[in-house]
Amino acid sequence: MPPATRPNAYTGSPIDRAANRRDDAAFIAAALADPATLFAPVWRAKSLLRGVEAGAPEAVLVTTLAAATMGIEQRPHGFLGLWGERAVFALDLSAEEDPAPLLAELGGVAFTDLRQVAGQLDPLEASVLAHARGLMHWRTRHGFCGVCGGVCAPRSAGNAMVCTQCGAAHFPRTDPAVIMLVSHRDAGGEERCLLAHSHRFPLVKMYSTLAGFVEPGESLEEAVAREVFEEAGVRVRDVTYHSSQPWPFPSSIMLGFYAVADDPTLTVDGEELQDARWFTRAELRDIDALGLRLPRIDSIARRLIEDWIA
């Protein structure tokens, strides 16, 4: 099976997460006061950008002074790490109904969904903003303990939450999901891959790879085989790893695989999928001729398909 040809979107972060400094209270306090420190604002799962309307989006990381005017001490924030010599924090502004007044002095900026600027944003900037988005999504949804229901307080510079009642520690959650491209070679030697159309995209005739979450007590390879059989009725073998991709939309890690099917007979699960079919490389190279679309360019699903085509 083809290897990964290039890094996936939202990977390759320039940040050293410096996990060993998270519990160093003096270091974190100094970093929060340092004028050189940078903050990545997040508002209701959107990231701060400029240049979106002009088609040249850039990440906007604000300085300590600007963050102070936004009231950092009263808002969820978390240490992301070090970008060179500069500390970087995420800062959540979601409590504001309208964040515009907080941005007045920045000029020409707006909160935007990262996926809206897929493929346009600098890859390093995209990875930093994805990190901030994922951490703040977790922080703002774990104010209470899942063990006893008590109020949680941030620890480890915002990278952990501890229950003030029972003392249980809670850490950022990332849900593993397998995503796989299944291929089959017919009697004539021509190879096809299996793609499906989901009910989640009723207005767009998009065909993508199969995917699903890993269940407790299940290996990744077992999850691949189970999901393909459940959704398409196909048994697979030779499950091989391709690459991974953080997908903080809201909180997953996508684990990409290839697999092989000996029998191409499909039994489509109508609840999960609207349709599934086998495609040749020639068909995928000219997908527009079929009136169909492939997945978004920042997704690992698209990368699996492109590497298979190539």
N, C-alpha and C positions, 0 to 999 in steps of 0.2 A: 504494500500500500504506500502511496506517496507520503513523504514526510512534510512537515510544516515548512513552507517556503519563506515565511517572514513573520515577524511578531504580530500577535493579535492586537486589536484595539484595546486600550486601557491597560496594557502591560508596559513593561520597561520603565517603571517610575524612576525619576532621578532622585527620589527622596530616600535617604537612609532613615529607616523608621526608628532607630536609636531606642529600642525598647528598654535598654538598660538605664535610660535617663528618665523614664516615665514616673518613677517613684522617688526621684530626687527633687524634693520640694524646693530646695534652694535654686536648682537649675531651672525648673519650670517657672518659678517666680521671676527669675532674672530674664528668662526668655520672653515672658509676657510683658515685661517692662522695657525690653530692648527696642529702640526705634527701628532697628533693621529687621525685626521679625515680620513675617508675612502671615496674612489671614485669608483663608478661602471661604468667603461667605456662601451660605446655602439658605435658600428660602423655599420651603415646601417642595423639596426634592429637585429644585432647579439651581443652576450654578450661575455665578455672575460673569457676564461676558460683555465685550464691546465688539463692534464691527459686524454683527450678525446680519443686519439688513444689507450691508454692502458686500456680503459674501466672503468676508475675510475675518472670521471670528477669532478673538483672542481672549485668553483667560484673564480675569481681573483679580489679582491678589492685592489686598489693601494693606497699608502699613499699620503699625501699632497705634499711631495717632488717630487714624481714621476708624480703627476698630474700637478705640476708646469712646469715640463719639457715638458709636452704635451700642454702647453699654455692654461691653463684653463680660463684665463680672456678673451681670444678671442673666446672661444667656448661656445655653449649652455650647460648650466649645471643647475641643480635644486636640491634643498634640499629635500631629501627623509624623513629624520627624525633622530631619535636617536636610535642607537643600543647599549643598555646599556648606558654608559657615552660618547660614541663616536658618533659624527655627521657623517652622510652618505649622499653623494651627487651622483647624476647621472652626467656623463660627456659624451657629444656626440662628436665623432671624425669623423663623416660621411663626413666632407668636404675633408678629406684625400683620395686620390685615392688609396693609399697603406698605411695602418697604421703600417706596420711592423717596419719601422725605429723608431717609437715612443715606440715600445715594446722591443727594442733590449736588454736593461738591465734587463728585467724581465726573459727572458729565458723560453723556453718550453711552451709558451702560444699562444693562437690563438682565433680569434673571431669565435663563433659558434652559430648556431641557437639553442635556448633552446629546441625546439621540437626534435632536433636530439639526445638529451641525456635524453629523457623522461624516468623517473623512475630510473635513475642512479644518478642524482644530489641530494645532501642533500636537503630535502624539505624546510628548512628555507632559504638556499641559493637561491633556485629556486624562492621563493616568492620575495626575494629582487631584483634579476635580472629581474624578470617579471615587478616589479614596475618601475625600472629604464628604461626598454625598453619602457613601455607604456608612461611614462612621456616624454621621449625624442622623441618618435614618434610624439606626439602632438606638442611639442615645435618646432620641425624642419619643421612642416607643417602649422604653424600659424604665419608666419612672417608678414602677411598683414590682415587688418581688413575686416571682412565680412560685415560690415555696410557701410563703405565709401571707402575702398580700401587703406587706409593709412597704413604707416609702424607701426608695433607693437613693443613695447619694453617690456622686461620681468619685472614682479613685483612679490612680495611675494616669493622671493628667487627662481624664476623660475617656480612657480606654478600658475601663471597667466600671461596674456599678455594684455597690455593696448595700445590702439591706440594713437599714438602721434598726430593725426590730430583731431579726434572727441571725444577722451576720452573714447570710449566704452571699457568695460572690457570683456575679454574672458578667459574662464576657461577650464581645461582639459576635453575633451569629452570622454564619455564612452557610447557606444551604447548598450541598453538592447536587448538581444535576448532570446527567450524562446526555450527550447529544451525538448522534451517530449517522454516518452515511453508509448505507448498506448497498453492496453491489452484487450483481449476478452476471455470469457469463453464459450465454445460450449455446445451443449445440453448434451453431455456426461460428462461435468464437467471439461474437460481439458482446461487449460489456455494457451493462446498463446500471443506473443507480436509482434507488428508491427515494422519492420525494412525496410529500403529502401536503394537502391543503386543509388548514384548520378552521373550525367554526369561529375562532377568535378573530379572523380577518374576513368578515362577510362581504365587505365592499371591495376587497382587493384580491384578485386571483393569484395569490402568492403560493408557490410551492417551496417547501423547505425540508430540511432533514428532520427525522424523528428525534424526540427528546423526552426526558422525564426525570423526576427526582429520585434520588437513591433512597431506598427504604432501610429501616434499622436492620442490622445483621446481614446486610447484603454487600457483596463485593461490587466494584464498578463494572466488571465484566458481566456479572450476573444481572446487574441492573440494565445493561445494554440489551442482553438477550430477552429479559422479561418485557421491557418496554416495547421492543420491536414486535414481539409476538402478541402482546396485548393490543397494540394499536393497529397492526397490519396483518396479523396471523402468519407471520413468516419466522421460521427458525433460522438462527444465524450461528456461524462458527468463526474462528480466527479473528476474534475481537482484538484489535491493535490500537494502541494509543497514538493520537496525533498531536494534541496540544491542549492547553487550558486557557481560560479567559475569565477574569473577574467581570461580573455582570451585576453591578450594584443597582439594579432596577427592579426590585429594591435591594436584594441581598443574597445573590447566588454566586457560585463559582461554576462555570461551565467546563465540563471535562469532555473533550472531543475524541471520538473514536471512529475507526472504520471497522466494518464487519462484512462477512461474505454469506450469501444465501445460496443454497443448492437448488431449492424449489422456489420459483418466483410467484407461485400462486398466492393471491392476496385475499384476505378476509378482513375488510376494513371495519374497525370499530366506529360505528356511526355516532357515538357520543363524543369520542375524542376527535375524530377526523371527519371531514366532509368528503374527502376523496384521497386516494393514493394511487400512484402510477410509477412505472419504470421509464426512465429517460436515457437516451443515448447522449454521448458527448456532443454530437452534431446538433441535437435538439437543444441542449442547454446553451451552446454557443450562440444560438439564434432564438432565444426564448421569446423575444418579442413577436416572432412570426407565429407563435402558438397563442398569442394573446395572454401570456402569463408573465409573472414576475418572480424573481429570485429574492431571497432575504436581503435585509438591509446590509450595506457594505461594511458596517462596523461590527457585524456579528460573526461569531465563530462558525455558524451555520454556512454563511457565505464563503468563509475561508475553506471549509471542508469541501464544498462544491467546487470552488475555483482550483484547489490543488488536485482534486480528482480529474477535472477537465484537462488540466495541464499535463 
